[in-house]
Amino acid sequence: MAIEPLKNEKELIAEIASGNQRAFTELFEAYYAPIGEYVLKLTKSIDITEEIVQDTFVKIWLKRADLPAIGSFTNYLFILCRNRTMDHLRKEAKERAAKAELENMLLEEFAADGAEHALERYRELIDRAVDKLPAQAKRVYILSRRDRYKHDEIALQLGISPETVKKHIQYAVAFIKSELKSGTDLVILSVVLSPLVLN
């Protein structure tokens, strides 16, 4: 799979390596959906795809100081997602007693590190924050982020306007970030809160 690199990719990488959150957000928003489409073709699950792609970007942020030494960021991103996807598929194959059928697809073992645990901790913190939301905002957030309903569908279901749905989601995301901002890496939090939107 080929991902068209951003024209200012090298500049962004340099800024990200020094901790520039804005540069990371720009890179994340540019590559999140394209790499998600690739992973989705393999996993056939948008939930698993989100988890894999989010996990990959969290790792990239946590190891941002190493980025300038990478020759091609898009190749690096693809390899990380590919390896993580293959690792997930291998585990699935074991559960289905079909390990042999999948072993030919495995290119490398994905090296596990502390980022998986960090990501799980963020998701637990988000769940706690969601529970604190006002009832209507909580319903809208869950229908949008967890149940994957579109704004129009949520509006119809709850008898409110799509604009009200949008405001509830914006409020919910801002509330969650506010609840978690103390002692939390806001870049990672933004990644985990981002839904995967594919064309």
C-alpha positions as a printed Julia matrix, in Angstrom:
199×3 Matrix{Float64}:
   0.0     0.0    0.0
   1.29    3.46  -0.87
   0.44    6.53   1.19
   1.19    9.85  -0.46
   3.6    11.67   1.89
   2.78   15.21   2.92
   4.94   17.81   1.19
   6.04   19.19   4.54
   6.46   15.79   6.16
  10.15   16.2    7.03
   9.51   19.55   8.67
   6.61   18.11  10.65
   8.72   15.14  11.77
  11.42   17.47  13.06
   8.85   19.52  14.96
   7.16   16.41  16.37
  10.51   15.06  17.57
  10.89   18.22  19.65
   7.4    17.76  21.12
   5.28   20.01  18.88
   1.69   18.8   19.41
   0.28   20.89  16.55
   2.64   19.21  14.08
   1.67   15.78  15.39
  -2.02   16.61  15.03
  -1.47   17.66  11.4
   0.38   14.41  10.64
  -2.19   12.33  12.49
  -5.15   13.88  10.68
  -3.48   13.4    7.29
  -2.62    9.72   7.69
  -5.25    8.38  10.11
  -7.97    7.52   7.57
  -5.71    6.19   4.75
  -3.88    3.77   7.04
  -7.23    2.89   8.63
  -8.63    1.84   5.26
  -5.69   -0.52   4.77
  -6.03   -2.11   8.21
  -9.81   -2.42   7.84
  -9.38   -4.5    4.68
  -7.4    -7.02   6.74
  -9.34   -7.03  10.01
 -12.88   -6.55   8.62
 -13.66   -4.81  11.93
 -13.79   -1.06  12.45
 -13.38   -1.5   16.23
 -10.19   -3.54  15.83
  -8.99   -1.15  13.12
  -9.43    1.87  15.4
  -7.58    0.1   18.2
  -4.65   -0.85  15.94
  -4.31    2.55  14.26
  -4.72    4.5   17.5
  -2.2     2.24  19.23
   0.27    2.85  16.4
  -0.01    6.63  16.61
   0.34    6.5   20.39
   3.59    4.56  19.95
   4.81    7.09  17.39
   4.17    9.95  19.8
   5.79    8.17  22.74
   8.89    7.43  20.62
   8.87   10.76  18.76
  12.52   11.49  19.55
  13.52    8.61  17.23
  11.54    9.9   14.24
  14.27   12.01  12.53
  16.38    8.87  12.05
  13.63    7.21   9.99
  14.14    7.43   6.24
  10.48    7.27   5.17
   7.82    8.02   7.74
   4.98    6.68   5.59
   6.8     3.35   5.14
   7.47    3.27   8.87
   3.79    3.94   9.63
   2.69    1.25   7.19
   5.1    -1.33   8.67
   3.98   -0.58  12.24
   0.31   -0.99  11.32
   0.97   -4.04   9.18
   2.9    -5.78  11.93
   0.33   -4.93  14.6
  -2.44   -6.17  12.31
  -0.61   -9.4   11.59
  -0.09   -9.89  15.31
  -3.82   -9.46  15.92
  -4.72  -11.84  13.1
  -2.29  -14.42  14.43
  -3.99  -14.36  17.81
  -7.39  -14.66  16.16
  -6.16  -17.61  14.15
  -4.99  -19.37  17.3
  -8.42  -18.91  18.83
  -9.99  -20.45  15.73
  -7.46  -23.3   15.74
  -6.24  -22.09  12.36
  -2.77  -20.88  13.2
  -1.09  -22.76  10.33
  -3.26  -21.06   7.7
  -2.24  -17.6    8.86
   1.47  -18.1    9.59
   2.4   -17.41   5.96
   0.96  -13.91   6.34
   3.06  -13.02   9.34
   6.02  -10.9    8.36
   7.34   -9.87  11.76
   6.35  -10.24  15.38
   5.09   -6.94  16.68
   7.29   -5.93  19.6
   5.06   -5.24  22.56
   5.99   -2.47  24.95
   4.4    -0.38  27.66
   2.33    1.65  25.18
  -0.43   -1.0   25.09
  -0.87   -0.66  28.84
  -0.83    3.13  28.6
  -3.49    3.05  25.88
  -5.72    0.76  27.95
  -5.33    3.12  30.92
  -6.45    6.08  28.78
  -9.51    4.18  27.6
 -10.45    3.32  31.19
 -10.07    6.98  32.2
 -12.24    8.05  29.25
 -14.96    5.58  30.29
 -14.98    7.07  33.79
 -15.22   10.6   32.39
 -18.08    9.59  30.06
 -20.01    8.31  33.08
 -19.83   11.83  34.55
 -21.4    13.52  31.51
 -24.94   14.92  31.7
 -27.46   12.29  30.6
 -28.2    13.66  27.12
 -24.57   14.39  26.27
 -23.63   10.91  27.46
 -26.32    9.29  25.27
 -25.18   11.28  22.22
 -21.48   10.54  22.81
 -22.07    6.8   23.22
 -24.3     6.61  20.13
 -21.66    8.49  18.11
 -18.34    7.08  19.35
 -19.26    3.58  20.47
 -22.33    2.64  18.43
 -21.08    4.43  15.27
 -24.3     6.27  14.51
 -24.11    9.31  12.23
 -25.29   12.72  13.44
 -28.53   12.51  11.43
 -29.3     9.07  12.85
 -28.7    10.22  16.41
 -30.86   13.31  15.85
 -33.71   11.17  14.57
 -33.4     8.67  17.39
 -33.33   11.29  20.15
 -35.68   13.8   18.56
 -33.13   16.61  18.4
 -31.45   18.52  15.57
 -28.15   17.37  13.99
 -26.64   20.69  15.11
 -27.61   19.87  18.71
 -26.01   16.45  18.29
 -22.8    18.12  17.11
 -22.82   20.49  20.09
 -23.33   17.6   22.52
 -20.36   15.73  21.01
 -18.15   18.83  21.11
 -19.15   19.39  24.73
 -18.52   15.73  25.62
 -15.05   15.7   24.06
 -14.12   18.99  25.75
 -15.46   17.7   29.08
 -13.5    14.44  28.81
 -10.29   16.3   27.96
 -10.87   18.64  30.89
 -11.47   15.71  33.25
  -8.31   13.94  32.1
  -5.94   16.84  31.45
  -4.22   16.57  34.83
  -1.35   14.13  34.45
  -2.48   13.11  30.97
  -0.72   13.41  27.62
  -3.22   15.47  25.62
  -1.84   14.27  22.29
  -2.52   10.64  23.2
  -5.92   11.61  24.56
  -6.82   13.33  21.27
  -5.81   10.21  19.33
  -7.94    7.91  21.49
 -10.95   10.25  21.27
 -10.81   10.46  17.47
 -13.34    8.31  15.6
 -12.18    6.63  12.4
 -14.1     8.24   9.54
 -13.73    6.48   6.21
 -15.12    7.64   2.88
